[in-house]
Amino acid sequence: MAATSLTRRLRFFERQWPWLACAALAALVTTGVVAVLDAGLLEDYELFPSITRGYTFTGVLLGVSSLVLCGLSFFYSLRKRGLQEQLPFGKSTMTAWLWAHVYFGLLALFTAGAHAGYGLISLQFSAGKLAFFALFGVVVSGLVWRVIYAVVPRLAARDVGNYSANASTARAESLSVEIEKLTAGGSPRFHELKAWALASNPTDIQIRQAAAGLLGEEQQRFIDVTALSVTRQHALDKAHKQSRYALLLQGLRVAHVPLSIVFLIAVPVHLVFAYDVPARVLPLGAISGSSLGGFETAETCANCHAATVTEWRRSMHAHALTSPVMVAQSNQVLAQILAQASYPDPKRVCVNCHGPIGAALTSGTSLPLSADSALSETALLNEGVSCAVCHQWDGKPETASGGLSRFQDGLKPGHSYFGPLGDPVGNAFHHSEASTTFREPEQLCRNCHSVEYDKNGDGQLHRGTDLVLQTLFEEWQDYRRSGGAASCVNCHMPLVAETRAAEHADIPFEQDGEAPRRQVHDHSFVGADYPLDDRAAREALRPAREALLSHAATLTLLPESVKSSADSLSFAIGVSNTGTGHNLPGGFAFVRQMWLEVAILDGAGRAIGRSGVLASIADDLCDSSILDDAQNPMRAFLKGCTESDPLLVNFQQMLLDVSQPKHGPDGSAVLDRRGEPLLERAPGAVETVIQHLSSGAIPRVRPFDHKPTAALAAGEAHAFPYRFALSAGVVPKRVRVRLMFRSSPPYFLRALGVAGLSESLEVTEMARVEAVLQ
């Protein structure tokens, strides 16, 4: 009778090499496609990027392929659940299913890596990276497991025969019972020797020597006990080895299965945030204080745009919500003026402009902004005018719309960032889109740098009927109409030496490739203001601030105006706004102090006449509009003044709690050069440091000539006469005039309750003229 073979010939898919060959071919093709893309051979075709990223067309295809392969690999777990014999592929044996599980998993990991591309190699955490590394752990632990299954069973068969540690343990327990039976009724010496034998595992010679000390039949019983003890120990040793082999075979489940679960959870989370689902589905502020990935902090942007973010941190934009002056003024306005105002407009008019992202994500009005959600992002809420405010805004610019809640409708949460470039280079973090708004960047400025509120709701903004506190954009429009060429960015965002916008981005890991040389603008937004509570930021921008102010105006001592006599000296000083595209001082002119400091010097250089001279930085100007007005509440906060300075030329406007349109003798409204009504003090109005809905700013009146010292429009010049009385025998030899600037009056800070900041004020010389008298 012929012998029957116990083995059968392996089917095609039960062998490893077909799976290995197919996997290698697929990996080779994928590598080739990625290499062609990364070489830029297909970048002329819109469908194909210059490099593989997860969000590109090829990146999405690779991601979908990886998920399909993962699904096929995970299908292995269903082989014992009815599908093994029902599906055509299921009719193959467990070996075929196992090879499919292994190589589909390997290919899934490979295509997932290609899908992530160079962006995988960075320190930024994301759900996508978590999913990839979980898959990596699953695949590696599976491969190690497969190797163990190929090696361990052969070793175990020779060593322990099977993996039944329970059976070996049961055998050891039964032997222990037999030992106790043989020991029963023995002498005390017999029990001592039994305990010794079980504990020390003695040799045969030691056993026989010990047995010789026993009487009669106890000698043989002792030898039998030690023999059973040796057999029991062998059973225990076998059980221990069997447990170790079983742990080797099954222990990787501790990693393989949990990592698979982590992967299955991380993938949908990755997809949700990769496609900005929360930002697209949930309205802004739906979860109080949280953007759910719709906006990022400047700290995130610094990973690539380090220089730009460093510049921004020094700016007033970065301190727009945290400046002590802003906090004090805004909270006082809220408590005293807007407490009963309608929400959100105008109740949040201050916060809307100073922190559009924070205003969009929380209903808070007092500063600092906070939210009660567990997902609240406090740092994001209080970033002020951050990167996202400009580069994730694609609305329609409107004068003064930044103070209104509708401005937030233009915010586009997600990972699309807008800018001026028509040829942006791709990167691992966001999409870049050219925006028409950035072709005229001053259009972005107009939203916030006109502080006005349409009180009567007629859709128009007019001084006198509406709240008008700052008209920088309209002033700039007048400047352009009169032939001025500069835009906001020329002065406040000058070009820097850097020619790469994302100078800190690693190529190709964070940026697709080298970008063309760019014109990069300074994002310090240098201006007249600076953070009083941040010395480092203040000092860093001091040179740029002083340079900006030094080019703003010119001074002239009008030669024909100089008249000297034995008892007096008269002359006129011309001040011209020759270096700005808006009024000087501009912005909130009621808080900007620009004044003339005049000194008459004798032959020894001693001052024999003066006006506008400060003894210390924290002293106030001795303006008669405050010092000589018993009803002015600011008198209580003045420092360094005993009497008013009648010659003082102070361009700081006066903020009143109530103002009204000015009318001429015939009853008609008096208009300015732009056709807007001029304002005057309403009956009973007083100077204030917080804005009212009825507020308005008017020029201070100079006692010497009883004329107002209004802000100078772009290109405007004005002459201011002086007359100094001279003591007998005093001969004036020289006149020194300086145009000085201070971002805020010390009394203003004291009245707001932040008096300690007055020592941080700077007094800057904007222009100087000196003349020797004949």
LINZI-V676919 format. One record per residue. N is the residue number from 1. PHI is phi in whole degrees, -180 to 180 (999 if undefined). OMEGA is omega as a letter, one per 30 degrees, with the letter a starting at -180 (999 if undefined). NEAR is the number of other C-alpha atoms within 12 Angstrom. Layout:
N/PHI/OMEGA/NEAR  N/PHI/OMEGA/NEAR
//
This chain:
1/999/a/3  2/-71/l/4  3/-71/a/5  4/-100/l/7  5/-75/l/7  6/-91/l/6  7/-115/l/6  8/-126/a/8  9/-75/a/10  10/-67/l/14  11/-73/a/16  12/-58/a/15  13/-82/l/26  14/-86/l/23  15/-89/a/21  16/-81/a/22  17/-63/l/17  18/-62/l/18  19/-67/l/27  20/-64/a/21  21/-65/a/16  22/-65/l/20  23/-64/l/28  24/-64/l/19  25/-64/l/16  26/-63/l/25  27/-66/l/28  28/-64/l/18  29/-64/l/19  30/-61/l/29  31/-61/l/24  32/-63/l/16  33/-63/a/28  34/-63/l/33  35/-63/l/20  36/-63/l/20  37/-65/a/29  38/-67/l/27  39/-79/l/21  40/77/a/19  41/-74/a/17  42/-117/a/20  43/-70/l/21  44/-75/l/12  45/-96/a/12  46/-60/a/11  47/-70/a/16  48/-110/a/26  49/-82/l/32  50/-83/a/34  51/-158/a/41  52/-82/l/47  53/-129/a/39  54/-61/a/37  55/-90/a/35  56/-79/a/30  57/-58/a/21  58/-69/l/32  59/-62/l/33  60/-65/l/27  61/-60/l/25  62/-65/l/35  63/-65/l/36  64/-64/l/24  65/-60/l/28  66/-63/l/35  67/-66/l/31  68/-64/l/21  69/-64/l/30  70/-62/l/37  71/-61/l/23  72/-65/l/27  73/-68/l/32  74/-67/l/31  75/-60/l/26  76/-56/a/31  77/-69/a/22  78/-95/a/21  79/-62/a/27  80/-99/a/16  81/-117/l/13  82/97/a/14  83/-87/a/18  84/-60/a/22  85/-102/a/17  86/-95/a/14  87/-88/l/15  88/-55/l/11  89/-69/a/21  90/-67/a/25  91/-72/l/20  92/-71/a/25  93/-79/l/23  94/-59/a/24  95/-63/l/25  96/-64/l/29  97/-61/a/34  98/-66/l/32  99/-64/l/31  100/-62/l/38  101/-60/a/33  102/-69/a/35  103/-81/l/38  104/-64/l/38  105/-64/l/38  106/-62/l/35  107/-65/l/42  108/-61/l/38  109/-65/a/36  110/-64/a/35  111/-70/l/40  112/-65/l/45  113/-64/l/34  114/-67/l/41  115/-62/a/38  116/-70/l/42  117/66/a/39  118/-67/a/31  119/-63/l/36  120/-67/a/29  121/-97/l/22  122/-157/a/22  123/-90/a/14  124/-75/l/21  125/-84/l/17  126/-156/l/26  127/-64/l/26  128/-64/l/35  129/-66/l/32  130/-60/l/28  131/-64/a/36  132/-65/a/40  133/-71/l/29  134/-66/l/29  135/-64/l/42  136/-58/l/30  137/-63/l/30  138/-63/a/36  139/-67/a/35  140/-65/l/24  141/-64/l/31  142/-67/l/35  143/-65/l/24  144/-61/l/24  145/-60/a/28  146/-65/l/26  147/-64/l/18  148/-61/l/23  149/-66/l/23  150/-81/a/15  151/-104/a/17  152/-63/a/28  153/-56/l/23  154/-67/l/17  155/-65/a/21  156/-66/a/26  157/-62/a/16  158/-76/a/15  159/-90/a/19  160/-125/l/28  161/81/l/20  162/-145/a/24  163/-109/a/30  164/-83/l/24  165/-65/l/25  166/-65/a/20  167/-67/l/21  168/-65/l/28  169/-65/l/26  170/-64/l/18  171/-63/l/25  172/-64/a/27  173/-68/l/23  174/-67/l/20  175/-68/l/27  176/-63/l/27  177/-65/l/18  178/-62/l/22  179/-62/a/30  180/-65/l/25  181/-65/a/17  182/-67/a/28  183/-81/a/31  184/-57/l/18  185/81/a/14  186/-77/l/25  187/-73/l/21  188/-56/l/15  189/-64/l/21  190/-63/a/32  191/-66/l/24  192/-64/a/19  193/-68/l/33  194/-64/l/37  195/-63/l/21  196/-63/a/21  197/-66/a/30  198/-69/a/26  199/-86/a/14  200/-109/a/16  201/50/a/24  202/-72/l/23  203/-81/a/16  204/-61/a/17  205/-62/l/12  206/-64/l/19  207/-66/a/30  208/-69/l/23  209/-64/l/16  210/-68/a/26  211/-66/a/31  212/-62/a/21  213/-84/l/20  214/-98/a/25  215/-98/l/17  216/53/a/14  217/-69/l/19  218/-67/l/28  219/-63/a/27  220/-69/l/23  221/-62/l/32  222/-66/l/42  223/-64/l/32  224/-65/l/27  225/-63/a/36  226/-67/l/39  227/-65/l/28  228/-64/l/31  229/-64/l/36  230/-63/l/27  231/-64/l/26  232/-63/a/28  233/-64/l/26  234/-61/l/22  235/-65/l/28  236/-66/l/28  237/-62/l/21  238/-66/l/30  239/-62/l/30  240/-64/l/24  241/-65/l/29  242/-62/l/31  243/-65/l/25  244/-64/l/24  245/-63/l/29  246/-64/l/25  247/-65/l/20  248/-61/a/27  249/-75/a/27  250/-113/a/23  251/-64/a/20  252/-70/l/27  253/-60/l/22  254/-59/l/19  255/-100/a/24  256/-62/a/27  257/-73/l/24  258/-60/l/18  259/-65/l/27  260/-62/l/34  261/-66/l/22  262/-59/l/27  263/-61/a/33  264/-65/l/26  265/-83/a/21  266/-69/a/25  267/-61/l/30  268/-63/l/20  269/-63/l/24  270/-60/a/29  271/-65/a/25  272/-61/a/23  273/-85/l/27  274/-65/l/35  275/-101/l/25  276/52/a/25  277/-58/l/22  278/-59/a/27  279/-67/a/29  280/-81/a/24  281/-93/a/19  282/-86/l/20  283/-68/l/23  284/-57/l/33  285/80/l/33  286/-59/l/23  287/-109/a/26  288/-51/l/28  289/82/a/33  290/-121/l/37  291/-93/a/42  292/48/l/34  293/85/a/36  294/-77/l/39  295/-136/l/45  296/-119/l/34  297/-77/l/30  298/-62/l/33  299/-59/l/25  300/-66/a/24  301/-62/a/32  302/-65/l/26  303/-58/l/28  304/-114/a/29  305/-104/a/29  306/-60/a/24  307/-65/a/30  308/-62/a/33  309/-68/l/32  310/-61/l/27  311/-62/a/30  312/-61/a/34  313/-61/l/37  314/-82/a/37  315/-80/l/42  316/-71/l/37  317/-58/a/40  318/-70/a/38  319/-104/a/33  320/-62/l/38  321/-106/a/42  322/-114/l/34  323/-58/l/31  324/-57/l/28  325/-66/l/38  326/-63/a/37  327/-61/a/31  328/-64/a/29  329/-67/a/32  330/-63/a/37  331/-67/l/32  332/-71/l/26  333/-61/a/34  334/-63/a/32  335/-73/a/21  336/-97/a/19  337/-113/a/24  338/-104/a/27  339/-56/a/21  340/-103/a/15  341/-72/a/20  342/-68/a/16  343/-109/g/18  344/-88/a/27  345/-109/g/29  346/-100/a/34  347/-57/a/33  348/-106/a/40  349/-59/l/41  350/-75/a/44  351/-66/a/47  352/-58/a/46  353/-81/a/43  354/-78/a/41  355/-154/a/49  356/-57/a/50  357/-70/l/51  358/-60/l/49  359/-65/a/49  360/-74/a/46  361/-100/a/43  362/-146/l/38  363/-92/a/31  364/-65/l/32  365/-125/l/40  366/-84/a/33  367/-106/f/38  368/-70/a/31  369/-70/l/37  370/-145/l/27  371/-143/a/31  372/-100/l/18  373/-82/l/19  374/-65/a/13  375/-96/a/22  376/-59/l/25  377/-116/a/30  378/-59/a/28  379/-62/a/29  380/-68/a/40  381/-62/a/45  382/-110/a/40  383/-78/l/38  384/77/l/41  385/-89/a/41  386/-96/l/44  387/-54/a/37  388/-65/a/41  389/-59/l/44  390/-92/a/42  391/-89/l/36  392/-122/l/36  393/-117/a/38  394/-140/a/28  395/-95/l/26  396/-97/a/23  397/-62/l/31  398/-140/l/29  399/-59/l/33  400/68/a/38  401/-73/a/37  402/-62/l/45  403/-82/a/34  404/-109/a/36  405/-66/a/33  406/-68/l/26  407/-58/a/36  408/-67/l/36  409/-64/l/25  410/-83/l/30  411/-72/a/38  412/-118/a/30  413/-65/a/40  414/134/a/33  415/-124/l/33  416/-109/a/33  417/-116/a/33  418/-103/a/34  419/-165/a/30  420/-89/a/24  421/-81/l/24  422/-88/a/17  423/-128/a/16  424/-66/l/28  425/-91/a/32  426/-63/l/36  427/-150/a/36  428/-83/a/39  429/-108/a/36  430/-146/l/35  431/-84/l/27  432/-116/a/24  433/-130/l/24  434/-77/a/22  435/-121/l/27  436/-63/l/21  437/-60/a/28  438/-76/l/27  439/-70/l/17  440/-127/a/19  441/-60/l/27  442/-63/l/33  443/-66/l/34  444/-68/a/38  445/-65/a/35  446/-64/a/34  447/-62/a/40  448/-111/a/40  449/-90/l/34  450/-133/a/36  451/-99/a/41  452/-144/l/44  453/-142/a/41  454/-77/a/28  455/-69/a/24  456/-91/l/16  457/67/a/14  458/-90/l/11  459/82/l/16  460/-128/a/20  461/-118/a/28  462/-134/l/32  463/-64/a/38  464/106/l/36  465/-100/l/29  466/-117/l/31  467/-79/a/37  468/-130/a/41  469/-114/a/40  470/-152/a/38  471/-131/a/38  472/-57/a/37  473/-67/l/33  474/-64/l/38  475/-64/l/36  476/-67/l/35  477/-61/l/28  478/-61/l/25  479/-61/l/30  480/-67/l/21  481/-65/l/16  482/-88/l/18  483/107/l/14  484/-66/a/21  485/-107/a/19  486/-73/l/25  487/-109/a/29  488/-55/a/32  489/-70/l/29  490/-59/a/26  491/-96/a/30  492/-99/l/32  493/-139/a/29  494/-64/l/23  495/-68/l/21  496/-115/a/21  497/-71/a/15  498/-62/l/20  499/-116/l/18  500/-129/a/27  501/-67/a/34  502/-107/a/35  503/-67/a/27  504/-101/a/22  505/-81/l/30  506/-79/l/24  507/-100/g/24  508/-99/a/27  509/-66/a/29  510/-111/l/34  511/-128/a/36  512/-61/a/33  513/-171/l/28  514/-66/l/24  515/-93/l/23  516/-62/l/16  517/-63/a/17  518/-113/l/22  519/-90/a/19  520/-104/a/26  521/-100/l/29  522/-69/a/31  523/-103/l/35  524/-80/a/39  525/49/a/36  526/-58/l/37  527/-154/a/37  528/-76/a/43  529/-94/l/42  530/-162/a/40  531/-75/a/37  532/-68/a/33  533/-99/a/26  534/-130/a/23  535/-63/a/18  536/-60/l/18  537/-66/a/28  538/-64/a/30  539/-70/a/21  540/-63/a/22  541/-101/a/32  542/-56/a/28  543/-59/a/17  544/-67/a/28  545/-67/l/35  546/-66/l/29  547/-65/l/22  548/-62/a/29  549/-69/a/36  550/-70/l/28  551/-102/a/24  552/-81/a/37  553/-144/l/40  554/-126/l/33  555/-113/l/35  556/-140/l/32  557/-92/a/33  558/-67/a/24  559/-57/a/19  560/-69/a/14  561/-88/a/19  562/-77/l/26  563/-136/a/22  564/-125/l/25  565/-138/a/21  566/-66/a/16  567/-119/a/17  568/-158/l/23  569/-136/l/32  570/-123/l/29  571/-167/l/30  572/-130/l/29  573/-112/l/37  574/-95/l/32  575/-118/a/42  576/-125/l/30  577/-87/a/33  578/-108/a/28  579/-130/l/32  580/-128/l/40  581/-104/a/41  582/-155/a/39  583/-62/l/38  584/-130/f/46  585/-71/a/46  586/-110/l/40  587/69/l/36  588/-79/a/35  589/-66/l/40  590/-77/l/37  591/-118/l/37  592/-100/l/34  593/-101/l/45  594/-123/a/42  595/-147/l/47  596/-98/l/45  597/-106/a/38  598/-121/l/39  599/-136/l/34  600/-102/a/37  601/-115/l/27  602/-90/a/23  603/-64/l/17  604/-91/l/13  605/85/l/17  606/-83/l/18  607/-77/l/23  608/-110/l/28  609/-164/a/33  610/-155/l/31  611/-153/l/35  612/74/a/36  613/-93/l/33  614/-98/l/27  615/-78/l/17  616/-150/a/19  617/-59/a/26  618/-85/l/29  619/-81/l/31  620/-97/l/41  621/-72/a/47  622/-88/a/37  623/-80/a/43  624/-65/a/31  625/-64/l/37  626/-106/a/38  627/-69/a/28  628/-97/l/23  629/-109/a/18  630/-63/a/14  631/-90/a/16  632/-79/a/25  633/-67/a/24  634/-77/a/33  635/-57/a/32  636/-67/a/20  637/-107/l/30  638/-71/l/32  639/-137/l/30  640/89/a/24  641/-126/l/26  642/-114/l/17  643/-147/a/21  644/-75/a/26  645/-107/a/32  646/-68/l/30  647/-89/a/38  648/-58/l/41  649/-106/a/49  650/-121/a/48  651/-83/l/43  652/-65/l/42  653/-77/a/44  654/-102/l/44  655/-86/a/40  656/-104/l/36  657/-76/l/32  658/-141/l/30  659/-129/l/36  660/-149/l/30  661/-62/l/32  662/-87/a/25  663/-120/l/19  664/-81/a/14  665/-58/a/8  666/-86/l/8  667/90/l/9  668/-83/a/12  669/-67/l/20  670/-87/a/22  671/-108/l/19  672/-90/a/20  673/-65/l/16  674/-95/l/20  675/83/l/13  676/-95/a/22  677/-63/l/27  678/-80/a/30  679/-105/l/38  680/-140/l/34  681/-66/l/28  682/-78/l/23  683/-54/l/12  684/82/a/14  685/-72/l/24  686/-133/l/32  687/-71/a/37  688/-141/l/35  689/-116/l/38  690/-123/a/40  691/-80/l/41  692/-107/l/39  693/-67/l/34  694/-103/a/34  695/-68/l/40  696/-165/l/45  697/-110/l/45  698/-126/l/40  699/-68/l/31  700/-79/a/35  701/-102/a/28  702/-84/a/31  703/-60/a/25  704/-60/a/22  705/-121/l/19  706/58/l/18  707/-114/a/21  708/-73/l/27  709/-105/a/36  710/-77/l/35  711/-63/a/38  712/-91/l/38  713/-72/l/35  714/-56/l/36  715/85/a/28  716/-83/l/27  717/-128/l/24  718/-146/a/30  719/-105/a/26  720/-124/a/35  721/-79/l/32  722/-130/l/38  723/-144/a/29  724/-108/l/33  725/-78/a/23  726/-113/l/23  727/-74/a/16  728/-62/l/12  729/86/a/13  730/-90/a/24  731/-116/l/29  732/-73/a/37  733/-116/a/24  734/-150/l/28  735/-117/l/41  736/-122/a/35  737/-127/l/39  738/-128/l/36  739/-93/a/43  740/-112/a/39  741/-140/l/41  742/-142/a/41  743/-67/a/38  744/-156/l/43  745/-73/l/44  746/-57/a/42  747/-62/a/39  748/-64/l/43  749/-68/l/35  750/-64/a/29  751/-66/l/29  752/-81/a/30  753/93/l/23  754/-123/a/26  755/-59/a/27  756/-61/a/20  757/-80/a/30  758/-64/l/34  759/-72/l/24  760/-93/a/27  761/-69/l/36  762/-112/l/32  763/-111/a/37  764/-114/l/30  765/-83/a/29  766/-90/a/36  767/-157/a/34  768/-147/l/28  769/-143/l/26  770/-132/l/24  771/-141/l/25  772/-92/a/20  773/-87/a/23  774/-80/999/15
//
